[in-house]
Amino acid sequence: MFNQIATPPALSFPLPGSFSEPRPSSNFFPRRAHLAKPLFKLIGALRGFGDLDVSGVAIPVAYQIDAFSAGATRMATGGLEGDFGSWPGVADATEGASGFLRLESGVRLPVTIVGAGEGQLEIDLPCNSILTSQMSGEDRR
């Protein structure tokens, strides 16, 4: 009597996760091609040394500028490193302050300060034909 193993009664429905439960096919959730594309595309980058002109004060800086496109929209953002604490007015620069960045090539670009840290500024600037020509190596002044 104790040597017999009892068998469970047959179920009229499949248990969750059992092999008898139908599984979705591999194309149950089709991939959409437009979702796989990156939202932003890097179209160029500039690195170098120049001057930041804020309120008539020229500050030597190292700059990094990246330009992106998202469809028909283009934007450029970057960072500046320099000794901003020793220059009056710039050390207190807050978001929204504007000035000009002179590149190594001598081209002046308008910039807006969007963030500040110790020795660093985050900037936005227009992604126009002047900037993109500098990124492609053309020398337009």
N, CA, C and O of each residue as an XYZ file, in Angstrom:
564
protein
N       0.799     -1.182      0.000
C       0.000      0.000      0.000
C       0.851      1.259      0.000
O       0.515      2.224     -0.686
N       1.940      1.271      0.751
C       2.798      2.452      0.773
C       3.739      2.493     -0.431
O       4.320      3.541     -0.713
N       3.897      1.415     -1.125
C       4.803      1.377     -2.257
C       4.182      1.941     -3.532
O       4.894      2.164     -4.511
N       2.912      2.167     -3.541
C       2.265      2.675     -4.730
C       2.362      4.206     -4.753
O       2.196      4.859     -3.723
N       2.627      4.764     -5.922
C       2.710      6.212     -6.073
C       1.410      6.682     -6.679
O       0.957      6.176     -7.705
N       0.833      7.641     -6.034
C      -0.442      8.162     -6.526
C      -0.189      9.112     -7.680
O       0.735      9.924     -7.619
N      -0.975      9.027     -8.708
C      -0.857      9.925     -9.847
C      -1.864     11.048     -9.684
O      -3.000     10.807     -9.274
N      -1.461     12.282    -10.000
C      -2.395     13.384     -9.850
C      -3.500     13.288    -10.899
O      -3.298     12.723    -11.974
N      -4.637     13.829    -10.587
C      -5.719     13.789    -11.561
C      -5.379     14.654    -12.776
O      -4.639     15.631    -12.658
N      -5.907     14.304    -13.914
C      -5.656     15.057    -15.141
C      -6.361     16.420    -15.038
O      -7.489     16.521    -14.556
N      -5.649     17.476    -15.512
C      -6.216     18.825    -15.461
C      -6.910     19.136    -16.778
O      -6.488     18.677    -17.839
N      -7.965     19.912    -16.699
C      -8.681     20.275    -17.917
C      -8.152     21.584    -18.507
O      -8.640     22.023    -19.548
N      -7.156     22.223    -17.858
C      -6.576     23.472    -18.362
C      -5.065     23.397    -18.189
O      -4.585     22.708    -17.289
N      -4.292     24.103    -19.047
C      -2.827     24.043    -18.908
C      -2.346     24.926    -17.765
O      -2.917     25.983    -17.496
N      -1.317     24.488    -17.116
C      -0.708     25.293    -16.061
C       0.104     26.423    -16.693
O       0.666     26.241    -17.773
N       0.176     27.598    -16.038
C       1.001     28.677    -16.591
C       2.456     28.241    -16.699
O       3.012     27.669    -15.761
N       3.068     28.512    -17.846
C       4.461     28.152    -18.052
C       4.667     26.719    -18.491
O       5.803     26.293    -18.699
N       3.598     25.973    -18.634
C       3.760     24.590    -19.060
C       3.975     24.543    -20.565
O       3.713     25.516    -21.273
N       4.455     23.401    -21.044
C       4.745     23.263    -22.463
C       3.483     23.181    -23.302
O       3.529     23.391    -24.514
N       2.373     22.883    -22.680
C       1.141     22.772    -23.448
C       0.508     24.139    -23.700
O      -0.424     24.261    -24.494
N       1.020     25.167    -23.019
C       0.487     26.525    -23.225
C       1.045     27.093    -24.518
O       2.249     26.989    -24.751
N       0.219     27.691    -25.368
C       0.746     28.237    -26.624
C       1.681     29.410    -26.359
O       1.421     30.235    -25.484
N       2.759     29.479    -27.111
C       3.739     30.550    -26.973
C       3.618     31.492    -28.157
O       3.299     31.065    -29.267
N       3.876     32.792    -27.921
C       3.819     33.708    -29.062
C       4.952     33.418    -30.036
O       6.042     33.003    -29.641
N       4.677     33.643    -31.305
C       5.719     33.425    -32.310
C       6.779     34.511    -32.180
O       6.569     35.507    -31.489
N       7.911     34.321    -32.840
C       9.010     35.275    -32.721
C       8.659     36.623    -33.320
O       9.280     37.625    -32.966
N       7.689     36.682    -34.211
C       7.295     37.968    -34.777
C       6.019     38.502    -34.123
O       5.294     39.299    -34.718
N       5.757     38.059    -32.904
C       4.572     38.523    -32.174
C       4.655     40.028    -31.928
O       3.658     40.740    -32.047
N       5.856     40.507    -31.583
C       6.092     41.931    -31.403
C       7.019     42.384    -32.527
O       8.235     42.389    -32.336
N       6.496     42.763    -33.684
C       7.373     43.123    -34.801
C       8.186     44.367    -34.489
O       7.694     45.299    -33.852
N       9.430     44.376    -34.940
C      10.302     45.543    -34.747
C       9.941     46.586    -35.780
O       9.712     46.278    -36.950
N       9.894     47.790    -35.338
C       9.618     48.885    -36.252
C      10.936     49.547    -36.606
O      11.710     49.916    -35.723
N      11.187     49.694    -37.877
C      12.466     50.220    -38.339
C      12.714     51.632    -37.825
O      13.853     51.971    -37.502
N      11.686     52.459    -37.742
C      11.900     53.836    -37.310
C      12.273     53.936    -35.833
O      12.858     54.936    -35.417
N      11.950     52.937    -35.045
C      12.336     52.957    -33.633
C      13.785     52.538    -33.431
O      14.380     52.840    -32.396
N      14.354     51.849    -34.403
C      15.722     51.372    -34.262
C      16.746     52.445    -34.638
O      17.926     52.296    -34.320
N      16.326     53.515    -35.302
C      17.262     54.560    -35.705
C      17.607     55.443    -34.520
O      16.753     55.686    -33.667
N      18.846     55.931    -34.448
C      19.204     56.849    -33.365
C      18.460     58.175    -33.525
O      18.208     58.625    -34.643
N      18.118     58.786    -32.412
C      17.404     60.056    -32.465
C      18.313     61.183    -32.912
O      17.884     62.066    -33.654
N      19.557     61.166    -32.474
C      20.514     62.208    -32.824
C      21.676     61.594    -33.582
O      22.124     60.490    -33.272
N      22.158     62.320    -34.577
C      23.310     61.870    -35.349
C      24.407     62.908    -35.197
O      24.169     64.097    -35.410
N      25.604     62.477    -34.832
C      26.748     63.373    -34.716
C      27.186     63.766    -36.122
O      27.517     62.904    -36.936
N      27.186     65.077    -36.406
C      27.576     65.518    -37.746
C      28.952     66.168    -37.765
O      29.503     66.418    -38.836
N      29.513     66.445    -36.587
C      30.852     67.007    -36.554
C      31.304     67.336    -35.158
O      30.498     67.406    -34.230
N      32.605     67.539    -35.012
C      33.195     67.866    -33.713
C      34.378     68.796    -33.918
O      35.107     68.687    -34.904
N      34.557     69.705    -32.981
C      35.704     70.618    -32.975
C      36.375     70.546    -31.616
O      35.697     70.550    -30.588
N      37.679     70.483    -31.600
C      38.465     70.514    -30.377
C      39.600     71.494    -30.607
O      40.174     71.541    -31.695
N      39.925     72.276    -29.590
C      41.044     73.193    -29.758
C      41.144     74.199    -28.631
O      40.529     74.039    -27.577
N      41.927     75.237    -28.865
C      42.146     76.295    -27.892
C      41.723     77.619    -28.518
O      41.956     77.866    -29.702
N      41.109     78.452    -27.716
C      40.650     79.744    -28.206
C      40.425     80.701    -27.058
O      41.021     80.557    -25.990
N      39.557     81.687    -27.280
C      39.235     82.693    -26.267
C      37.733     82.821    -26.137
O      37.004     82.785    -27.128
N      37.274     82.972    -24.894
C      35.877     83.274    -24.626
C      35.790     84.752    -24.308
O      36.453     85.233    -23.388
N      34.980     85.473    -25.057
C      34.800     86.915    -24.863
C      33.445     87.142    -24.202
O      32.401     86.985    -24.836
N      33.471     87.512    -22.926
C      32.259     87.828    -22.176
C      32.436     89.221    -21.590
O      33.367     89.467    -20.823
N      31.556     90.111    -21.949
C      31.584     91.494    -21.452
C      32.918     92.175    -21.728
O      33.408     92.935    -20.894
N      33.507     91.913    -22.881
C      34.752     92.561    -23.258
C      35.998     91.959    -22.647
O      37.094     92.473    -22.870
N      35.869     90.889    -21.884
C      37.008     90.215    -21.266
C      37.286     88.947    -22.048
O      36.399     88.105    -22.194
N      38.509     88.794    -22.558
C      38.895     87.593    -23.302
C      39.590     86.618    -22.366
O      40.593     86.955    -21.737
N      39.053     85.405    -22.277
C      39.579     84.381    -21.379
C      40.090     83.219    -22.216
O      39.333     82.676    -23.021
N      41.349     82.817    -22.056
C      41.853     81.647    -22.789
C      41.126     80.376    -22.330
O      40.990     80.125    -21.133
N      40.664     79.582    -23.301
C      39.914     78.365    -22.981
C      40.318     77.237    -23.915
O      40.831     77.459    -25.012
N      40.072     76.030    -23.451
C      40.103     74.845    -24.308
C      38.638     74.522    -24.589
O      37.813     74.510    -23.676
N      38.317     74.258    -25.865
C      36.914     74.016    -26.203
C      36.716     72.649    -26.836
O      37.614     72.082    -27.458
N      35.503     72.146    -26.649
C      35.039     70.908    -27.271
C      33.619     71.191    -27.735
O      32.751     71.494    -26.917
N      33.375     71.098    -29.014
C      32.049     71.378    -29.566
C      31.616     70.184    -30.400
O      32.376     69.685    -31.230
N      30.387     69.728    -30.174
C      29.799     68.642    -30.950
C      28.519     69.155    -31.595
O      27.718     69.825    -30.945
N      28.326     68.842    -32.872
C      27.120     69.235    -33.596
C      26.315     67.980    -33.914
O      26.876     66.954    -34.297
N      25.001     68.072    -33.753
C      24.100     66.947    -33.946
C      22.974     67.346    -34.880
O      22.643     68.524    -35.018
N      22.391     66.343    -35.518
C      21.177     66.571    -36.290
C      20.136     65.566    -35.835
O      20.447     64.428    -35.483
N      18.902     66.015    -35.851
C      17.753     65.165    -35.564
C      16.723     65.511    -36.629
O      15.914     66.423    -36.458
N      16.764     64.777    -37.720
C      15.916     65.118    -38.853
C      16.422     66.405    -39.482
O      17.592     66.503    -39.851
N      15.544     67.388    -39.606
C      15.925     68.675    -40.202
C      16.507     69.629    -39.165
O      17.028     70.683    -39.530
N      16.430     69.289    -37.899
C      16.914     70.154    -36.825
C      18.389     69.890    -36.567
O      18.825     68.741    -36.495
N      19.147     70.968    -36.429
C      20.564     70.857    -36.083
C      20.825     71.639    -34.806
O      20.227     72.689    -34.575
N      21.724     71.117    -33.977
C      22.072     71.784    -32.733
C      23.534     71.544    -32.425
O      24.124     70.564    -32.881
N      24.110     72.438    -31.656
C      25.516     72.290    -31.253
C      25.620     72.596    -29.771
O      24.980     73.513    -29.257
N      26.431     71.815    -29.109
C      26.665     71.987    -27.685
C      28.130     71.690    -27.414
O      28.803     71.043    -28.217
N      28.613     72.165    -26.282
C      30.016     71.927    -25.996
C      30.408     72.295    -24.591
O      29.574     72.630    -23.750
N      31.693     72.226    -24.361
C      32.240     72.541    -23.056
C      33.502     73.378    -23.199
O      34.240     73.263    -24.177
N      33.729     74.220    -22.204
C      34.916     75.064    -22.152
C      35.629     74.802    -20.843
O      34.992     74.628    -19.803
N      36.947     74.774    -20.893
C      37.750     74.657    -19.680
C      38.697     75.841    -19.637
O      39.349     76.176    -20.626
N      38.758     76.465    -18.476
C      39.644     77.609    -18.312
C      39.663     78.074    -16.871
O      38.989     77.503    -16.014
N      40.433     79.106    -16.613
C      40.539     79.677    -15.275
C      39.525     80.818    -15.154
O      39.887     81.992    -15.226
N      38.261     80.458    -14.971
C      37.199     81.453    -14.947
C      37.132     82.200    -13.615
O      36.583     83.300    -13.551
N      37.673     81.627    -12.578
C      37.635     82.259    -11.259
C      38.476     83.518    -11.164
O      38.204     84.371    -10.319
N      39.490     83.660    -12.009
C      40.376     84.814    -11.921
C      39.879     85.999    -12.757
O      40.491     87.067    -12.737
N      38.787     85.820    -13.481
C      38.264     86.892    -14.327
C      36.973     87.432    -13.739
O      36.027     86.672    -13.532
N      36.915     88.730    -13.465
C      35.711     89.298    -12.872
C      34.518     89.181    -13.810
O      34.646     89.380    -15.018
N      33.372     88.862    -13.253
C      32.147     88.780    -14.035
C      31.881     87.403    -14.597
O      30.736     86.952    -14.606
N      32.912     86.726    -15.064
C      32.695     85.415    -15.660
C      32.566     84.351    -14.578
O      31.846     83.368    -14.753
N      33.259     84.543    -13.467
C      33.158     83.580    -12.373
C      31.733     83.522    -11.850
O      31.294     82.484    -11.355
N      31.010     84.625    -11.957
C      29.626     84.673    -11.493
C      28.630     84.432    -12.615
O      27.424     84.560    -12.404
N      29.114     84.083    -13.814
C      28.218     83.879    -14.952
C      27.252     82.741    -14.657
O      27.638     81.666    -14.200
N      26.019     83.010    -14.926
C      24.991     82.004    -14.687
C      24.383     81.592    -16.010
O      24.755     82.097    -17.069
N      23.450     80.673    -15.934
C      22.777     80.199    -17.128
C      22.145     81.363    -17.878
O      21.540     82.254    -17.282
N      22.297     81.336    -19.171
C      21.711     82.372    -20.008
C      22.674     83.470    -20.399
O      22.370     84.245    -21.306
N      23.831     83.569    -19.749
C      24.818     84.591    -20.125
C      25.341     84.261    -21.522
O      25.466     83.091    -21.884
N      25.643     85.290    -22.294
C      26.104     85.042    -23.654
C      27.427     85.739    -23.901
O      27.805     86.658    -23.175
N      28.116     85.300    -24.917
C      29.397     85.869    -25.306
C      29.799     85.308    -26.647
O      28.962     84.807    -27.398
N      31.091     85.392    -26.952
C      31.617     84.881    -28.212
C      32.806     83.979    -27.936
O      33.616     84.251    -27.050
N      32.901     82.912    -28.698
C      34.032     82.010    -28.631
C      34.845     82.198    -29.903
O      34.335     82.028    -31.011
N      36.130     82.554    -29.731
C      37.028     82.687    -30.880
C      37.788     81.368    -31.012
O      38.511     80.956    -30.104
N      37.608     80.718    -32.157
C      38.267     79.446    -32.424
C      39.729     79.659    -32.793
O      40.162     80.793    -32.997
N      40.485     78.574    -32.879
C      41.896     78.648    -33.291
C      42.038     79.286    -34.670
O      43.038     79.946    -34.953
N      41.042     79.091    -35.523
C      41.094     79.640    -36.879
C      40.790     81.137    -36.908
O      40.949     81.779    -37.946
N      40.355     81.701    -35.774
C      40.017     83.117    -35.707
C      38.538     83.405    -35.872
O      38.112     84.543    -35.674
N      37.752     82.414    -36.225
C      36.313     82.588    -36.386
C      35.663     82.803    -35.022
O      35.969     82.100    -34.059
N      34.757     83.789    -34.952
C      34.026     84.066    -33.710
C      32.620     83.490    -33.809
O      31.898     83.745    -34.773
N      32.239     82.709    -32.800
C      30.913     82.092    -32.760
C      30.167     82.577    -31.528
O      30.750     82.633    -30.445
N      28.885     82.930    -31.666
C      28.097     83.308    -30.491
C      27.794     82.072    -29.643
O      27.456     81.017    -30.179
N      27.914     82.202    -28.323
C      27.637     81.091    -27.413
C      26.743     81.564    -26.282
O      26.711     82.747    -25.943
N      26.021     80.619    -25.709
C      25.203     80.864    -24.525
C      25.636     79.885    -23.457
O      25.735     78.685    -23.713
N      25.895     80.386    -22.264
C      26.307     79.526    -21.146
C      25.048     78.876    -20.574
O      24.106     79.567    -20.185
N      25.041     77.549    -20.527
C      23.884     76.819    -20.016
C      24.190     76.067    -18.725
O      23.286     75.494    -18.117
N      25.441     76.061    -18.304
C      25.817     75.405    -17.065
C      27.233     75.785    -16.684
O      28.056     76.097    -17.545
N      27.514     75.757    -15.397
C      28.847     76.135    -14.923
C      29.280     75.197    -13.808
O      28.474     74.747    -12.993
N      30.559     74.922    -13.799
C      31.180     74.133    -12.745
C      32.535     74.741    -12.466
O      32.884     75.767    -13.050
N      33.302     74.130    -11.590
C      34.612     74.670    -11.250
C      35.568     74.503    -12.429
O      35.969     73.386    -12.756
N      35.926     75.599    -13.056
C      36.845     75.570    -14.184
C      36.227     75.128    -15.493
O      36.936     74.964    -16.487
N      34.901     74.929    -15.513
C      34.239     74.451    -16.718
C      32.940     75.209    -16.956
O      32.243     75.597    -16.018
N      32.636     75.408    -18.228
C      31.357     75.978    -18.630
C      30.757     75.079    -19.694
O      31.469     74.559    -20.553
N      29.458     74.901    -19.635
C      28.744     74.173    -20.674
C      28.061     75.215    -21.544
O      27.436     76.144    -21.033
N      28.180     75.060    -22.873
C      27.663     76.074    -23.781
C      26.763     75.460    -24.853
O      26.885     74.283    -25.193
N      25.872     76.277    -25.367
C      25.098     75.966    -26.562
C      25.427     77.031    -27.587
O      25.712     78.174    -27.230
N      25.391     76.668    -28.848
C      25.651     77.629    -29.899
C      24.882     77.229    -31.146
O      24.520     76.062    -31.302
N      24.628     78.182    -32.038
C      23.884     77.839    -33.246
C      24.697     76.938    -34.159
O      25.898     77.138    -34.344
N      24.032     75.955    -34.719
C      24.697     75.050    -35.667
C      24.419     75.595    -37.058
O      23.469     75.185    -37.726
N      25.260     76.522    -37.481
C      25.062     77.175    -38.771
C      26.154     76.761    -39.761
O      26.997     75.915    -39.459
N      26.121     77.365    -40.929
C      27.083     76.993    -41.967
C      28.516     77.348    -41.573
O      29.454     76.680    -42.009
N      28.697     78.373    -40.768
C      30.046     78.747    -40.324
C      30.632     77.636    -39.457
O      31.781     77.235    -39.642
N      29.838     77.146    -38.516
C      30.308     76.082    -37.629
C      30.560     74.797    -38.411
O      31.605     74.169    -38.239
N      29.630     74.401    -39.257
C      29.816     73.148    -39.989
C      30.990     73.235    -40.962
O      31.653     72.228    -41.210
N      31.260     74.419    -41.518
C      32.425     74.546    -42.401
C      33.718     74.413    -41.601
O      34.700     73.873    -42.109
N      33.736     74.892    -40.366
C      34.917     74.725    -39.511
C      35.115     73.254    -39.160
O      36.247     72.780    -39.071
N      34.024     72.542    -38.964
C      34.119     71.123    -38.630
C      34.604     70.295    -39.813
O      35.255     69.266    -39.632
N      34.289     70.741    -41.008
C      34.717     69.998    -42.190
C      36.125     70.387    -42.639
O      36.670     69.803    -43.576
N      36.712     71.387    -41.959
C      38.077     71.762    -42.268
C      38.206     72.922    -43.219
O      39.318     73.342    -43.537
N      37.074     73.457    -43.686
C      37.132     74.628    -44.563
C      37.499     75.838    -43.734
O      37.167     75.897    -42.550
N      38.177     76.805    -44.330
C      38.580     77.998    -43.596
C      37.809     79.197    -44.133
O      38.253     79.877    -45.057
N      36.641     79.442    -43.534
C      35.847     80.620    -43.890
C      35.871     81.567    -42.727
O      35.490     81.195    -41.617
N      36.305     82.772    -42.953
C      36.353     83.743    -41.861
C      35.363     84.816    -42.079
O      35.254     85.730    -41.262
